[in-house]
Amino acid sequence: MKLIPSLLLLPALGAAAALVAQTPTPAPTPPAPPPAAAAAQGGSPLPPGPGHDTMVRVCSGCHAPDIAAQQRLTPDGWHELVEMMANNGAVATDAELAEITVYLTRSFPADQLPGR
């Protein structure tokens, strides 16, 4: 094995350091928009409106809140489903659960099929 004197390696190390110093740093990724903004931009099937943010916050504790957009229930059906979720561990006040029920009833009524 042939040894290269360390003085001969200095120019190569200097060139490598210069290349590293000139490499541009990638721009940071911008933060994701809040849920209401994403919905307004078409990034979510959940329409904006009163109760949206509460529903996203509470429901996302256990599942993707977007699955609500696949359901069409009567007001009583939404009430029963929200109560069942609360009994299964959804953390919300009674007022928040009522707000979520109104939001879901208004956004996904039983007489409107998904995709229409």
A tleap script that builds the chain and sets N, CA, C and O, in Angstrom:
source leaprc.protein.ff14SB
mol = sequence {
  NMET LYS LEU ILE PRO SER LEU LEU LEU LEU
  PRO ALA LEU GLY ALA ALA ALA ALA LEU VAL
  ALA GLN THR PRO THR PRO ALA PRO THR PRO
  PRO ALA PRO PRO PRO ALA ALA ALA ALA ALA
  GLN GLY GLY SER PRO LEU PRO PRO GLY PRO
  GLY HIE ASP THR MET VAL ARG VAL CYS SER
  GLY CYS HIE ALA PRO ASP ILE ALA ALA GLN
  GLN ARG LEU THR PRO ASP GLY TRP HIE GLU
  LEU VAL GLU MET MET ALA ASN ASN GLY ALA
  VAL ALA THR ASP ALA GLU LEU ALA GLU ILE
  THR VAL TYR LEU THR ARG SER PHE PRO ALA
  ASP GLN LEU PRO GLY CARG
}
set mol.1.N position { 0.849 -1.161 0.000 }
set mol.1.CA position { 0.000 0.000 0.000 }
set mol.1.C position { 0.901 1.232 0.000 }
set mol.1.O position { 1.879 1.307 0.744 }
set mol.2.N position { 0.553 2.189 -0.845 }
set mol.2.CA position { 1.360 3.388 -0.983 }
set mol.2.C position { 0.704 4.512 -0.184 }
set mol.2.O position { -0.487 4.770 -0.358 }
set mol.3.N position { 1.452 5.180 0.683 }
set mol.3.CA position { 0.928 6.268 1.500 }
set mol.3.C position { 1.125 7.593 0.795 }
set mol.3.O position { 2.198 7.859 0.254 }
set mol.4.N position { 0.088 8.431 0.799 }
set mol.4.CA position { 0.177 9.756 0.202 }
set mol.4.C position { 0.482 10.725 1.327 }
set mol.4.O position { -0.217 10.730 2.341 }
set mol.5.N position { 1.495 11.533 1.174 }
set mol.5.CA position { 1.805 12.505 2.226 }
set mol.5.C position { 0.599 13.418 2.469 }
set mol.5.O position { -0.049 13.865 1.523 }
set mol.6.N position { 0.305 13.692 3.742 }
set mol.6.CA position { -0.864 14.477 4.102 }
set mol.6.C position { -0.863 15.870 3.510 }
set mol.6.O position { -1.936 16.440 3.313 }
set mol.7.N position { 0.289 16.441 3.218 }
set mol.7.CA position { 0.341 17.773 2.604 }
set mol.7.C position { -0.245 17.762 1.205 }
set mol.7.O position { -0.765 18.778 0.742 }
set mol.8.N position { -0.168 16.626 0.526 }
set mol.8.CA position { -0.726 16.532 -0.823 }
set mol.8.C position { -2.256 16.473 -0.789 }
set mol.8.O position { -2.896 16.805 -1.787 }
set mol.9.N position { -2.845 16.069 0.306 }
set mol.9.CA position { -4.304 15.969 0.425 }
set mol.9.C position { -4.962 17.300 0.761 }
set mol.9.O position { -6.168 17.449 0.564 }
set mol.10.N position { -4.208 18.266 1.260 }
set mol.10.CA position { -4.800 19.539 1.674 }
set mol.10.C position { -5.560 20.252 0.554 }
set mol.10.O position { -6.670 20.724 0.802 }
set mol.11.N position { -5.022 20.356 -0.664 }
set mol.11.CA position { -5.798 21.034 -1.712 }
set mol.11.C position { -7.124 20.321 -2.007 }
set mol.11.O position { -8.139 20.976 -2.243 }
set mol.12.N position { -7.117 19.000 -1.994 }
set mol.12.CA position { -8.348 18.251 -2.257 }
set mol.12.C position { -9.374 18.489 -1.156 }
set mol.12.O position { -10.562 18.649 -1.437 }
set mol.13.N position { -8.925 18.513 0.091 }
set mol.13.CA position { -9.834 18.780 1.205 }
set mol.13.C position { -10.396 20.200 1.127 }
set mol.13.O position { -11.573 20.415 1.415 }
set mol.14.N position { -9.572 21.158 0.742 }
set mol.14.CA position { -10.029 22.537 0.608 }
set mol.14.C position { -11.079 22.671 -0.482 }
set mol.14.O position { -12.058 23.398 -0.315 }
set mol.15.N position { -10.884 21.972 -1.602 }
set mol.15.CA position { -11.856 22.016 -2.700 }
set mol.15.C position { -13.179 21.390 -2.268 }
set mol.15.O position { -14.248 21.908 -2.593 }
set mol.16.N position { -13.112 20.289 -1.545 }
set mol.16.CA position { -14.332 19.638 -1.068 }
set mol.16.C position { -15.085 20.536 -0.101 }
set mol.16.O position { -16.311 20.625 -0.165 }
set mol.17.N position { -14.371 21.198 0.787 }
set mol.17.CA position { -15.010 22.104 1.741 }
set mol.17.C position { -15.663 23.273 1.016 }
set mol.17.O position { -16.743 23.714 1.410 }
set mol.18.N position { -15.031 23.779 -0.033 }
set mol.18.CA position { -15.607 24.884 -0.802 }
set mol.18.C position { -16.886 24.451 -1.496 }
set mol.18.O position { -17.845 25.220 -1.560 }
set mol.19.N position { -16.915 23.232 -2.017 }
set mol.19.CA position { -18.135 22.737 -2.660 }
set mol.19.C position { -19.277 22.609 -1.658 }
set mol.19.O position { -20.411 22.981 -1.960 }
set mol.20.N position { -18.995 22.099 -0.500 }
set mol.20.CA position { -20.020 21.956 0.532 }
set mol.20.C position { -20.558 23.321 0.943 }
set mol.20.O position { -21.763 23.487 1.132 }
set mol.21.N position { -19.663 24.296 1.079 }
set mol.21.CA position { -20.077 25.637 1.494 }
set mol.21.C position { -20.945 26.298 0.430 }
set mol.21.O position { -21.787 27.131 0.764 }
set mol.22.N position { -20.759 25.948 -0.852 }
set mol.22.CA position { -21.518 26.563 -1.933 }
set mol.22.C position { -22.831 25.852 -2.211 }
set mol.22.O position { -23.656 26.375 -2.960 }
set mol.23.N position { -23.050 24.689 -1.641 }
set mol.23.CA position { -24.286 23.946 -1.869 }
set mol.23.C position { -25.442 24.703 -1.225 }
set mol.23.O position { -25.414 24.978 -0.026 }
set mol.24.N position { -26.470 25.045 -2.025 }
set mol.24.CA position { -27.585 25.811 -1.446 }
set mol.24.C position { -28.385 24.964 -0.453 }
set mol.24.O position { -28.555 23.758 -0.631 }
set mol.25.N position { -28.860 25.618 0.576 }
set mol.25.CA position { -29.697 24.969 1.570 }
set mol.25.C position { -31.132 24.979 1.054 }
set mol.25.O position { -31.620 26.034 0.647 }
set mol.26.N position { -31.821 23.842 1.058 }
set mol.26.CA position { -33.200 23.836 0.570 }
set mol.26.C position { -34.084 24.721 1.449 }
set mol.26.O position { -33.888 24.828 2.660 }
set mol.27.N position { -35.054 25.346 0.804 }
set mol.27.CA position { -35.995 26.201 1.540 }
set mol.27.C position { -36.843 25.334 2.455 }
set mol.27.O position { -37.203 24.216 2.087 }
set mol.28.N position { -37.166 25.833 3.640 }
set mol.28.CA position { -38.003 25.040 4.545 }
set mol.28.C position { -39.398 24.853 3.958 }
set mol.28.O position { -39.901 25.712 3.234 }
set mol.29.N position { -40.007 23.726 4.278 }
set mol.29.CA position { -41.355 23.438 3.826 }
set mol.29.C position { -42.335 24.321 4.583 }
set mol.29.O position { -42.286 24.379 5.812 }
set mol.30.N position { -43.231 25.015 3.871 }
set mol.30.CA position { -44.190 25.858 4.589 }
set mol.30.C position { -45.141 24.988 5.412 }
set mol.30.O position { -45.415 23.848 5.039 }
set mol.31.N position { -45.643 25.517 6.524 }
set mol.31.CA position { -46.566 24.729 7.348 }
set mol.31.C position { -47.872 24.476 6.601 }
set mol.31.O position { -48.262 25.247 5.724 }
set mol.32.N position { -48.532 23.394 6.960 }
set mol.32.CA position { -49.823 23.070 6.350 }
set mol.32.C position { -50.859 24.106 6.774 }
set mol.32.O position { -50.818 24.610 7.897 }
set mol.33.N position { -51.791 24.423 5.870 }
set mol.33.CA position { -52.815 25.394 6.245 }
set mol.33.C position { -53.726 24.814 7.310 }
set mol.33.O position { -53.854 23.594 7.409 }
set mol.34.N position { -54.366 25.665 8.116 }
set mol.34.CA position { -55.315 25.155 9.096 }
set mol.34.C position { -56.455 24.435 8.392 }
set mol.34.O position { -56.695 24.683 7.210 }
set mol.35.N position { -57.173 23.540 9.092 }
set mol.35.CA position { -58.214 22.737 8.454 }
set mol.35.C position { -59.236 23.560 7.668 }
set mol.35.O position { -59.625 23.156 6.572 }
set mol.36.N position { -59.675 24.691 8.191 }
set mol.36.CA position { -60.678 25.488 7.491 }
set mol.36.C position { -60.123 26.008 6.177 }
set mol.36.O position { -60.836 26.041 5.174 }
set mol.37.N position { -58.860 26.414 6.166 }
set mol.37.CA position { -58.240 26.911 4.940 }
set mol.37.C position { -58.073 25.781 3.927 }
set mol.37.O position { -58.274 25.991 2.731 }
set mol.38.N position { -57.710 24.596 4.388 }
set mol.38.CA position { -57.564 23.454 3.484 }
set mol.38.C position { -58.893 23.115 2.826 }
set mol.38.O position { -58.934 22.812 1.634 }
set mol.39.N position { -59.969 23.163 3.584 }
set mol.39.CA position { -61.294 22.875 3.028 }
set mol.39.C position { -61.666 23.916 1.989 }
set mol.39.O position { -62.215 23.579 0.940 }
set mol.40.N position { -61.374 25.175 2.272 }
set mol.40.CA position { -61.692 26.252 1.338 }
set mol.40.C position { -60.881 26.110 0.049 }
set mol.40.O position { -61.333 26.542 -1.012 }
set mol.41.N position { -59.699 25.513 0.127 }
set mol.41.CA position { -58.846 25.329 -1.039 }
set mol.41.C position { -59.136 23.999 -1.736 }
set mol.41.O position { -58.442 23.642 -2.688 }
set mol.42.N position { -60.127 23.279 -1.290 }
set mol.42.CA position { -60.461 22.012 -1.914 }
set mol.42.C position { -59.630 20.851 -1.413 }
set mol.42.O position { -59.658 19.783 -2.024 }
set mol.43.N position { -58.890 21.013 -0.324 }
set mol.43.CA position { -58.043 19.948 0.186 }
set mol.43.C position { -58.760 18.992 1.113 }
set mol.43.O position { -58.155 18.031 1.588 }
set mol.44.N position { -60.015 19.226 1.381 }
set mol.44.CA position { -60.759 18.387 2.310 }
set mol.44.C position { -62.214 18.307 1.871 }
set mol.44.O position { -62.764 19.280 1.357 }
set mol.45.N position { -62.839 17.148 2.073 }
set mol.45.CA position { -64.265 17.044 1.745 }
set mol.45.C position { -65.162 17.665 2.816 }
set mol.45.O position { -66.386 17.654 2.682 }
set mol.46.N position { -64.568 18.197 3.862 }
set mol.46.CA position { -65.352 18.800 4.942 }
set mol.46.C position { -65.569 20.279 4.640 }
set mol.46.O position { -64.603 21.038 4.559 }
set mol.47.N position { -66.816 20.698 4.473 }
set mol.47.CA position { -67.059 22.103 4.157 }
set mol.47.C position { -66.748 23.004 5.343 }
set mol.47.O position { -66.912 22.597 6.494 }
set mol.48.N position { -66.302 24.224 5.070 }
set mol.48.CA position { -66.060 25.167 6.164 }
set mol.48.C position { -67.387 25.610 6.765 }
set mol.48.O position { -68.447 25.445 6.161 }
set mol.49.N position { -67.310 26.166 7.944 }
set mol.49.CA position { -68.508 26.692 8.588 }
set mol.49.C position { -68.462 26.471 10.075 }
set mol.49.O position { -67.542 25.838 10.591 }
set mol.50.N position { -69.462 26.998 10.771 }
set mol.50.CA position { -69.512 26.826 12.228 }
set mol.50.C position { -69.501 25.343 12.597 }
set mol.50.O position { -70.288 24.557 12.068 }
set mol.51.N position { -68.626 24.978 13.486 }
set mol.51.CA position { -68.516 23.598 13.946 }
set mol.51.C position { -67.432 22.797 13.252 }
set mol.51.O position { -67.036 21.740 13.741 }
set mol.52.N position { -66.940 23.289 12.106 }
set mol.52.CA position { -65.916 22.548 11.358 }
set mol.52.C position { -64.678 22.293 12.206 }
set mol.52.O position { -64.254 21.149 12.370 }
set mol.53.N position { -64.101 23.362 12.745 }
set mol.53.CA position { -62.844 23.206 13.490 }
set mol.53.C position { -63.031 22.364 14.744 }
set mol.53.O position { -62.151 21.580 15.101 }
set mol.54.N position { -64.161 22.516 15.410 }
set mol.54.CA position { -64.444 21.698 16.599 }
set mol.54.C position { -64.550 20.228 16.202 }
set mol.54.O position { -64.007 19.352 16.875 }
set mol.55.N position { -65.250 19.972 15.110 }
set mol.55.CA position { -65.415 18.594 14.644 }
set mol.55.C position { -64.063 17.981 14.288 }
set mol.55.O position { -63.775 16.848 14.672 }
set mol.56.N position { -63.232 18.725 13.557 }
set mol.56.CA position { -61.917 18.206 13.168 }
set mol.56.C position { -61.071 17.925 14.410 }
set mol.56.O position { -60.440 16.872 14.503 }
set mol.57.N position { -61.056 18.849 15.353 }
set mol.57.CA position { -60.243 18.687 16.565 }
set mol.57.C position { -60.697 17.481 17.383 }
set mol.57.O position { -59.872 16.665 17.795 }
set mol.58.N position { -61.992 17.367 17.617 }
set mol.58.CA position { -62.504 16.294 18.475 }
set mol.58.C position { -62.412 14.943 17.777 }
set mol.58.O position { -61.925 13.974 18.360 }
set mol.59.N position { -62.873 14.875 16.548 }
set mol.59.CA position { -62.956 13.585 15.860 }
set mol.59.C position { -61.591 13.036 15.470 }
set mol.59.O position { -61.398 11.821 15.424 }
set mol.60.N position { -60.632 13.940 15.184 }
set mol.60.CA position { -59.316 13.457 14.769 }
set mol.60.C position { -58.541 12.830 15.918 }
set mol.60.O position { -57.463 12.277 15.702 }
set mol.61.N position { -59.066 12.906 17.124 }
set mol.61.CA position { -58.439 12.220 18.241 }
set mol.61.C position { -58.490 10.707 18.102 }
set mol.61.O position { -57.703 9.994 18.724 }
set mol.62.N position { -59.427 10.213 17.276 }
set mol.62.CA position { -59.587 8.759 17.108 }
set mol.62.C position { -59.519 8.290 15.656 }
set mol.62.O position { -59.107 7.160 15.392 }
set mol.63.N position { -59.918 9.141 14.713 }
set mol.63.CA position { -59.967 8.722 13.311 }
set mol.63.C position { -59.856 9.938 12.411 }
set mol.63.O position { -59.917 11.078 12.873 }
set mol.64.N position { -59.694 9.682 11.128 }
set mol.64.CA position { -59.666 10.776 10.153 }
set mol.64.C position { -61.064 11.389 10.099 }
set mol.64.O position { -62.030 10.686 9.802 }
set mol.65.N position { -61.187 12.682 10.381 }
set mol.65.CA position { -62.519 13.283 10.393 }
set mol.65.C position { -63.189 13.288 9.021 }
set mol.65.O position { -64.408 13.431 8.931 }
set mol.66.N position { -62.404 13.132 7.950 }
set mol.66.CA position { -62.966 13.133 6.602 }
set mol.66.C position { -63.951 11.989 6.356 }
set mol.66.O position { -64.753 12.055 5.424 }
set mol.67.N position { -63.898 10.952 7.176 }
set mol.67.CA position { -64.822 9.835 6.941 }
set mol.67.C position { -66.271 10.260 7.138 }
set mol.67.O position { -67.181 9.586 6.655 }
set mol.68.N position { -66.497 11.356 7.834 }
set mol.68.CA position { -67.866 11.851 8.001 }
set mol.68.C position { -68.481 12.217 6.659 }
set mol.68.O position { -69.695 12.112 6.483 }
set mol.69.N position { -67.648 12.649 5.707 }
set mol.69.CA position { -68.150 13.053 4.395 }
set mol.69.C position { -68.714 11.867 3.612 }
set mol.69.O position { -69.408 12.062 2.615 }
set mol.70.N position { -68.427 10.659 4.049 }
set mol.70.CA position { -68.937 9.461 3.383 }
set mol.70.C position { -70.298 9.053 3.918 }
set mol.70.O position { -70.921 8.130 3.391 }
set mol.71.N position { -70.763 9.725 4.948 }
set mol.71.CA position { -72.020 9.368 5.610 }
set mol.71.C position { -73.111 10.371 5.257 }
set mol.71.O position { -72.821 11.542 5.013 }
set mol.72.N position { -74.329 9.933 5.229 }
set mol.72.CA position { -75.499 10.802 5.101 }
set mol.72.C position { -76.521 10.279 6.092 }
set mol.72.O position { -77.079 9.195 5.918 }
set mol.73.N position { -76.761 11.072 7.144 }
set mol.73.CA position { -77.658 10.639 8.215 }
set mol.73.C position { -78.700 11.705 8.493 }
set mol.73.O position { -78.537 12.871 8.133 }
set mol.74.N position { -79.763 11.284 9.135 }
set mol.74.CA position { -80.782 12.212 9.614 }
set mol.74.C position { -80.224 12.960 10.825 }
set mol.74.O position { -79.200 12.558 11.376 }
set mol.75.N position { -80.880 14.034 11.243 }
set mol.75.CA position { -80.420 14.700 12.471 }
set mol.75.C position { -80.341 13.734 13.653 }
set mol.75.O position { -79.381 13.779 14.422 }
set mol.76.N position { -81.339 12.864 13.803 }
set mol.76.CA position { -81.294 11.881 14.897 }
set mol.76.C position { -80.138 10.899 14.709 }
set mol.76.O position { -79.496 10.500 15.681 }
set mol.77.N position { -79.877 10.513 13.471 }
set mol.77.CA position { -78.765 9.601 13.194 }
set mol.77.C position { -77.425 10.222 13.548 }
set mol.77.O position { -76.565 9.563 14.134 }
set mol.78.N position { -77.242 11.512 13.185 }
set mol.78.CA position { -75.993 12.187 13.541 }
set mol.78.C position { -75.878 12.330 15.057 }
set mol.78.O position { -74.800 12.149 15.623 }
set mol.79.N position { -76.986 12.654 15.704 }
set mol.79.CA position { -76.964 12.793 17.172 }
set mol.79.C position { -76.541 11.473 17.815 }
set mol.79.O position { -75.685 11.453 18.700 }
set mol.80.N position { -77.146 10.374 17.365 }
set mol.80.CA position { -76.800 9.066 17.929 }
set mol.80.C position { -75.329 8.710 17.670 }
set mol.80.O position { -74.652 8.173 18.547 }
set mol.81.N position { -74.844 9.011 16.470 }
set mol.81.CA position { -73.455 8.703 16.148 }
set mol.81.C position { -72.486 9.530 16.996 }
set mol.81.O position { -71.492 9.005 17.498 }
set mol.82.N position { -72.778 10.819 17.153 }
set mol.82.CA position { -71.911 11.678 17.970 }
set mol.82.C position { -71.936 11.220 19.429 }
set mol.82.O position { -70.895 11.192 20.086 }
set mol.83.N position { -73.099 10.866 19.932 }
set mol.83.CA position { -73.192 10.353 21.310 }
set mol.83.C position { -72.407 9.051 21.462 }
set mol.83.O position { -71.734 8.842 22.472 }
set mol.84.N position { -72.494 8.176 20.458 }
set mol.84.CA position { -71.740 6.921 20.514 }
set mol.84.C position { -70.235 7.207 20.549 }
set mol.84.O position { -69.495 6.563 21.292 }
set mol.85.N position { -69.786 8.174 19.745 }
set mol.85.CA position { -68.367 8.527 19.741 }
set mol.85.C position { -67.945 9.094 21.103 }
set mol.85.O position { -66.851 8.807 21.589 }
set mol.86.N position { -68.814 9.894 21.708 }
set mol.86.CA position { -68.513 10.437 23.036 }
set mol.86.C position { -68.420 9.301 24.056 }
set mol.86.O position { -67.546 9.310 24.922 }
set mol.87.N position { -69.307 8.342 23.952 }
set mol.87.CA position { -69.273 7.191 24.866 }
set mol.87.C position { -68.046 6.317 24.634 }
set mol.87.O position { -67.607 5.600 25.534 }
set mol.88.N position { -67.491 6.380 23.416 }
set mol.88.CA position { -66.302 5.600 23.096 }
set mol.88.C position { -65.004 6.351 23.377 }
set mol.88.O position { -63.919 5.835 23.109 }
set mol.89.N position { -65.108 7.580 23.922 }
set mol.89.CA position { -63.897 8.275 24.339 }
set mol.89.C position { -63.614 9.614 23.694 }
set mol.89.O position { -62.610 10.245 24.025 }
set mol.90.N position { -64.472 10.078 22.773 }
set mol.90.CA position { -64.244 11.407 22.194 }
set mol.90.C position { -64.310 12.436 23.319 }
set mol.90.O position { -65.240 12.427 24.126 }
set mol.91.N position { -63.331 13.310 23.365 }
set mol.91.CA position { -63.225 14.279 24.457 }
set mol.91.C position { -63.778 15.616 23.979 }
set mol.91.O position { -63.168 16.302 23.159 }
set mol.92.N position { -64.950 15.972 24.512 }
set mol.92.CA position { -65.606 17.230 24.159 }
set mol.92.C position { -66.647 17.549 25.209 }
set mol.92.O position { -67.148 16.665 25.905 }
set mol.93.N position { -66.963 18.828 25.312 }
set mol.93.CA position { -68.036 19.239 26.216 }
set mol.93.C position { -69.374 18.936 25.546 }
set mol.93.O position { -69.427 18.637 24.353 }
set mol.94.N position { -70.451 19.015 26.323 }
set mol.94.CA position { -71.787 18.819 25.748 }
set mol.94.C position { -72.074 19.858 24.672 }
set mol.94.O position { -72.688 19.546 23.652 }
set mol.95.N position { -71.633 21.087 24.895 }
set mol.95.CA position { -71.841 22.150 23.904 }
set mol.95.C position { -71.075 21.837 22.617 }
set mol.95.O position { -71.593 22.059 21.523 }
set mol.96.N position { -69.855 21.328 22.736 }
set mol.96.CA position { -69.073 20.976 21.548 }
set mol.96.C position { -69.710 19.803 20.803 }
set mol.96.O position { -69.738 19.795 19.572 }
set mol.97.N position { -70.217 18.821 21.534 }
set mol.97.CA position { -70.889 17.695 20.882 }
set mol.97.C position { -72.132 18.167 20.134 }
set mol.97.O position { -72.410 17.695 19.032 }
set mol.98.N position { -72.880 19.095 20.728 }
set mol.98.CA position { -74.056 19.656 20.052 }
set mol.98.C position { -73.635 20.427 18.803 }
set mol.98.O position { -74.289 20.329 17.765 }
set mol.99.N position { -72.552 21.192 18.898 }
set mol.99.CA position { -72.039 21.954 17.754 }
set mol.99.C position { -71.616 21.007 16.625 }
set mol.99.O position { -71.873 21.282 15.453 }
set mol.100.N position { -70.974 19.907 16.977 }
set mol.100.CA position { -70.551 18.914 15.983 }
set mol.100.C position { -71.770 18.282 15.322 }
set mol.100.O position { -71.789 18.091 14.106 }
set mol.101.N position { -72.780 17.958 16.111 }
set mol.101.CA position { -73.999 17.354 15.570 }
set mol.101.C position { -74.674 18.294 14.574 }
set mol.101.O position { -75.111 17.857 13.510 }
set mol.102.N position { -74.763 19.571 14.907 }
set mol.102.CA position { -75.377 20.548 13.999 }
set mol.102.C position { -74.547 20.669 12.724 }
set mol.102.O position { -75.101 20.698 11.625 }
set mol.103.N position { -73.232 20.739 12.860 }
set mol.103.CA position { -72.353 20.834 11.691 }
set mol.103.C position { -72.537 19.628 10.766 }
set mol.103.O position { -72.694 19.791 9.556 }
set mol.104.N position { -72.519 18.432 11.329 }
set mol.104.CA position { -72.653 17.224 10.512 }
set mol.104.C position { -74.034 17.125 9.875 }
set mol.104.O position { -74.158 16.728 8.716 }
set mol.105.N position { -75.069 17.485 10.626 }
set mol.105.CA position { -76.434 17.446 10.096 }
set mol.105.C position { -76.580 18.406 8.915 }
set mol.105.O position { -77.189 18.066 7.900 }
set mol.106.N position { -76.019 19.597 9.056 }
set mol.106.CA position { -76.103 20.605 8.005 }
set mol.106.C position { -75.230 20.231 6.802 }
set mol.106.O position { -75.635 20.428 5.656 }
set mol.107.N position { -74.041 19.697 7.060 }
set mol.107.CA position { -73.084 19.420 5.992 }
set mol.107.C position { -73.361 18.130 5.236 }
set mol.107.O position { -73.072 18.033 4.043 }
set mol.108.N position { -73.917 17.144 5.921 }
set mol.108.CA position { -74.103 15.820 5.318 }
set mol.108.C position { -75.503 15.278 5.636 }
set mol.108.O position { -75.642 14.308 6.381 }
set mol.109.N position { -76.536 15.910 5.067 }
set mol.109.CA position { -77.914 15.488 5.358 }
set mol.109.C position { -78.258 14.153 4.694 }
set mol.109.O position { -77.661 13.769 3.688 }
set mol.110.N position { -79.222 13.467 5.273 }
set mol.110.CA position { -79.621 12.147 4.795 }
set mol.110.C position { -80.170 12.197 3.377 }
set mol.110.O position { -80.050 11.217 2.642 }
set mol.111.N position { -80.766 13.307 2.974 }
set mol.111.CA position { -81.386 13.369 1.641 }
set mol.111.C position { -80.410 13.774 0.527 }
set mol.111.O position { -80.824 13.983 -0.613 }
set mol.112.N position { -79.134 13.882 0.851 }
set mol.112.CA position { -78.123 14.248 -0.146 }
set mol.112.C position { -77.093 13.131 -0.221 }
set mol.112.O position { -76.341 12.912 0.729 }
set mol.113.N position { -77.055 12.430 -1.338 }
set mol.113.CA position { -76.107 11.330 -1.478 }
set mol.113.C position { -74.692 11.840 -1.704 }
set mol.113.O position { -74.511 12.894 -2.313 }
set mol.114.N position { -73.671 11.105 -1.220 }
set mol.114.CA position { -72.279 11.524 -1.455 }
set mol.114.C position { -72.001 11.639 -2.942 }
set mol.114.O position { -72.496 10.844 -3.742 }
set mol.115.N position { -71.206 12.634 -3.305 }
set mol.115.CA position { -70.803 12.809 -4.693 }
set mol.115.C position { -71.755 13.668 -5.516 }
set mol.115.O position { -71.524 13.861 -6.709 }
set mol.116.N position { -72.808 14.181 -4.913 }
set mol.116.CA position { -73.738 15.039 -5.651 }
set mol.116.C position { -73.452 16.476 -5.400 }
set mol.116.O position { -74.136 17.346 -5.940 }
savepdb mol mol.pdb
quit
